[in-house]
Structures are given as structure tokens and as C-alpha cells.
Amino acid sequence: MEEKLYFYKAHVIKVYDGDTCTMNIDLGLHTWVHKEKIRLARIDAPELRGDEREQGLKSRDYLRELILNKDVFLETIRDKKGKYGRYLGEIWMLNDSGEYININDKMLDDGYAIPYGTN
């Protein structure tokens, strides 16, 4: 992970499903945005309703296990909200070895999401 514009420290306060969460975001200079919804970029997780419900719950629970109530780094793709009122972003966090991992990629690699636009 290299330093870029639109990288923020954040704390995850809610995970709605396997590709949407809510964060408190540190904008710097003692300025915070609270309860901001974030859509994980590039991935599509199963829905919590309908035929995908069972897989959707597994995906949501896995993302909760990874990031809920944890400090992360948020990289926003565009600093404007999408059509559903959410920012699009990549979530990064330190693993036990002190390396940054991309949570979006981890959801894909571990089979809890598919690349966006492939279903």
C-alpha cells in the first residue's frame, strides 16, 4: 500500500452485508465523519434476501469477523457518493505479520464475494 490522496484512518462500527459497512472516518485535523456507509469496490457479495440468503449471511459474518469494531484504512475511489448514497472504497488493515492486506481482495480470494459485474 503506497501513500495516496484519499486514504483515511477509520473505525468500522457496522457490517450490513458482505460488501457494505459503516465507519467513523478520521479526515485529519481532529475532524471526523461519523456513520458513513461504504460500498467495497470491485466486489459483489451474495444478497441477504432471496435465494442467496444463506451465502449472504456467511459472507456478511466473514466480513464482520475481519473488520467489525476494528481500525482500518479506507481508500476512497472517488470522493463522492454513488447512486445509493455510499462511498466506494478499498479497505486495508494490518495483518499479524505487520503487512497491509486488502480486505476487498481477501473477500474475493476466500470465496465470499465475486468480482463486481460478473454475475
PyMOL commands that set and color helices and strands:
alter all, ss='L'
color gray80, all
select helices_A, chain A and resi 50-67+103-109
alter helices_A, ss='H'
color red, helices_A
select strands_A, chain A and resi 7-17+20-28+31-40+43-44+71-76+87-94+100-102+114-115
alter strands_A, ss='S'
color yellow, strands_A
deselect
rebuild
show_as cartoon
